[in-house]
Amino acid sequence: METVQTDVLIAGGGPAGMVLGLLLAKRGIDVLVLEQQATFDREYRGEVLQPRFVQMMQQLNLLTHLEQYPHMRLEAAESYHKDRRLGHVEFRDVSPEIPYAIWMPQPILLQALRDKAQTLPSFRLWFHASAKRLVQENDSTVGLVVEKDGAEIEVRAKVTVGADGRFSTVRRLAQMELEYEHYENDLIWFTSRRPHGEHPTLQIKLSDRHAYIVLPKYPDAVQGGMFLKKGEWKNLQSSGLEPIRAEFLAASEAFAEFAGRVQSFREFFLLQARIMYAREWAQNGLLLIGDAAHCASPAGAVGVSLSVATAILAADVISRALADGDVSAARLREVQEMRSPEIRRVHALQMRAEKGLMTRNKWVYQIRPYVIQFAMKSGLFKVFARRLLLNGAPLPISKEFTFET
Ligand SMILES: Cc1cc2nc3c(=O)[nH]c(=O)nc-3n(C[C@H](O)[C@H](O)[C@H](O)COP(=O)(O)OP(=O)(O)OC[C@H]3O[C@@H](n4cnc5c(N)ncnc54)[C@H](O)[C@@H]3O)c2cc1C
């Protein structure tokens, strides 16, 4: 079998893996990112990058680079009961230091990161390359067996990183168990044309039966996500399309175009709203980051921000560990120690938010629009949104990772 050597081997070319690869290469560290897909094009993923993400890109001096790619600025969040507006909040009131979120599909974001990384000689990315087995010696991981274009290659590395998403192969191979997993709800995504003249905002919508998250989609569409109890989608499908069509028409004008044209359940995309936290993120020579270590629910659309924040701190820990020649579990565990309080806080907030959105209690259901209206008008919502979307103080990012303009 062919053998290849690198300093850091990253399984997964999503936001976490690409940011980690980029930052390590900036420090001159030899890095190889493996992406199992042939391109960055993928099924629909998050397209909203929250103020926290914008702030981190500003700190790294990467924001101007990213904003050269197709994107849209989102400056407000709203809540509706059917088409009656319950509240409107400007991002500048929630996080004056970063007064907007960005709409940018993941393939564009990943391409932008790749373009930057390719200017650095120690960065390599292999598409069509999957992590298959761990290579282990003396109680340490020293690389991966990779399947690339149908052939197996042994890639040996000082540090191996699992950035391969919520169903991480690396996590499974290393037998790193979850400390907790919360999976009560599904989100059913669909795309509809935005009503003429409506400004693109982030929205929570309530119908008489369900709660929806509504995200703008460039240039003139909305991405709607209907929250369902786990298993409810199967029951809805057994009644055929007509009840859903009727529900969407009653729920909002924003869903009318989709409701009018939908012909098949294949036009929906089911996302399991899983919250997961791996008990240990590090072993000797091995580290999990991003969704592989901590997966958030779709509530608040914060998954990319959380994953990238972990990747940035991981770049710092790994580069110092390599310099000291100590890649032990104790050393790499610093990443988890730094990130754990924020991740646990966000997970707890999301579980509470989901509980409120998913209630089937008739009484709570009826007063819910008034509660949301009160929260948005009184400022309570702003406090909640700030905690979820900006997460307190800026991430402590070492100057060594800041790019030149
Ligand atoms: C439908 C949907 C909507 C979302 N909406 C938002 C949103 O609006 N805003 C937001 O912030 N977040 C959103 N999220 C969450 C966000 O997409 C994730 O939190 C984020 O992508 C996690 O980044 P990651 O790099 O850790 O993992 P991923 O993005 O999952 O990347 C992992 C990568 O690893 C690759 N991979 C997997 N296995 C292997 C292997 N064995 N070998 C090599 N490569 C492998 C995968 O192909 C993938 O490219 C959404 C998620 C989904 C599913």
The ligand as a Tripos MOL2 file, in Angstrom:
@<TRIPOS>MOLECULE
LIG
   53    58     1     0     0
SMALL
NO_CHARGES

@<TRIPOS>ATOM
      1 C1        -30.2530   20.8240    6.4020 C.3       1 LIG1
      2 C2        -29.2910   21.5680    7.3000 C.ar      1 LIG1
      3 C3        -29.4300   22.9380    7.4870 C.ar      1 LIG1
      4 C4        -28.5450   23.6460    8.3160 C.ar      1 LIG1
      5 N1        -28.6610   25.0170    8.4380 N.ar      1 LIG1
      6 C5        -27.6890   25.7140    9.0850 C.ar      1 LIG1
      7 C6        -27.6290   27.1530    9.0350 C.ar      1 LIG1
      8 O1        -28.4540   27.8320    8.3870 O.2       1 LIG1
      9 N2        -26.6220   27.7680    9.7010 N.ar      1 LIG1
     10 C7        -25.6680   27.0710   10.3940 C.ar      1 LIG1
     11 O2        -24.7740   27.6900   10.9940 O.2       1 LIG1
     12 N3        -25.7010   25.7140   10.4370 N.ar      1 LIG1
     13 C8        -26.6560   25.0280    9.7880 C.ar      1 LIG1
     14 N4        -26.6290   23.6560    9.7760 N.ar      1 LIG1
     15 C9        -25.5840   22.9570   10.5310 C.3       1 LIG1
     16 C10       -24.2630   23.0110    9.7720 C.3       1 LIG1
     17 O3        -24.4310   22.6070    8.4260 O.3       1 LIG1
     18 C11       -23.2500   22.1320   10.4880 C.3       1 LIG1
     19 O4        -23.2250   22.4280   11.8610 O.3       1 LIG1
     20 C12       -21.8580   22.3520    9.9230 C.3       1 LIG1
     21 O5        -21.8430   22.1030    8.5330 O.3       1 LIG1
     22 C13       -20.8680   21.4600   10.6460 C.3       1 LIG1
     23 O6        -19.6180   21.5830   10.0390 O.3       1 LIG1
     24 P1        -18.5560   20.4020   10.1170 P.3       1 LIG1
     25 O7        -17.4340   20.8190    9.2410 O.co2     1 LIG1
     26 O8        -18.3010   20.0470   11.5140 O.co2     1 LIG1
     27 O9        -19.3020   19.1310    9.5090 O.3       1 LIG1
     28 P2        -19.9720   18.8930    8.0080 P.3       1 LIG1
     29 O10       -20.3760   20.2060    7.4720 O.co2     1 LIG1
     30 O11       -20.9390   17.8400    8.2280 O.co2     1 LIG1
     31 O12       -18.7200   18.4100    7.1920 O.3       1 LIG1
     32 C14       -18.2130   17.1090    7.3210 C.3       1 LIG1
     33 C15       -17.5540   16.7330    6.0060 C.3       1 LIG1
     34 O13       -16.9170   15.4740    6.1720 O.3       1 LIG1
     35 C16       -17.1250   14.6950    5.0140 C.3       1 LIG1
     36 N5        -16.9700   13.3030    5.4360 N.ar      1 LIG1
     37 C17       -17.8360   12.5280    6.1330 C.ar      1 LIG1
     38 N6        -17.3230   11.3170    6.3590 N.ar      1 LIG1
     39 C18       -16.0940   11.3210    5.7970 C.ar      1 LIG1
     40 C19       -15.0560   10.3500    5.6970 C.ar      1 LIG1
     41 N7        -15.1880    9.1110    6.2260 N.pl3     1 LIG1
     42 N8        -13.9200   10.6800    5.0420 N.ar      1 LIG1
     43 C20       -13.7580   11.9090    4.4900 C.ar      1 LIG1
     44 N9        -14.7170   12.8650    4.5490 N.ar      1 LIG1
     45 C21       -15.8550   12.5770    5.2040 C.ar      1 LIG1
     46 C22       -18.5240   15.0640    4.5740 C.3       1 LIG1
     47 O14       -18.7270   14.7830    3.2090 O.3       1 LIG1
     48 C23       -18.5500   16.5660    4.8760 C.3       1 LIG1
     49 O15       -18.1170   17.3310    3.7770 O.3       1 LIG1
     50 C24       -27.5160   22.9440    8.9810 C.ar      1 LIG1
     51 C25       -27.3820   21.5520    8.8120 C.ar      1 LIG1
     52 C26       -28.2420   20.8610    7.9590 C.ar      1 LIG1
     53 C27       -28.0460   19.3650    7.7680 C.3       1 LIG1
@<TRIPOS>BOND
     1     1     2 1
     2     2     3 ar
     3     2    52 ar
     4     3     4 ar
     5     4     5 ar
     6     4    50 ar
     7     5     6 ar
     8     6     7 ar
     9     6    13 1
    10     7     8 2
    11     7     9 ar
    12     9    10 ar
    13    10    11 2
    14    10    12 ar
    15    12    13 ar
    16    13    14 ar
    17    14    15 1
    18    14    50 ar
    19    15    16 1
    20    16    17 1
    21    16    18 1
    22    18    19 1
    23    18    20 1
    24    20    21 1
    25    20    22 1
    26    22    23 1
    27    23    24 1
    28    24    25 2
    29    24    26 1
    30    24    27 1
    31    27    28 1
    32    28    29 2
    33    28    30 1
    34    28    31 1
    35    31    32 1
    36    32    33 1
    37    33    34 1
    38    33    48 1
    39    34    35 1
    40    35    36 1
    41    35    46 1
    42    36    37 ar
    43    36    45 ar
    44    37    38 ar
    45    38    39 ar
    46    39    40 ar
    47    39    45 ar
    48    40    41 1
    49    40    42 ar
    50    42    43 ar
    51    43    44 ar
    52    44    45 ar
    53    46    47 1
    54    46    48 1
    55    48    49 1
    56    50    51 ar
    57    51    52 ar
    58    52    53 1
@<TRIPOS>SUBSTRUCTURE
     1 LIG1         1 GROUP 0 **** ****
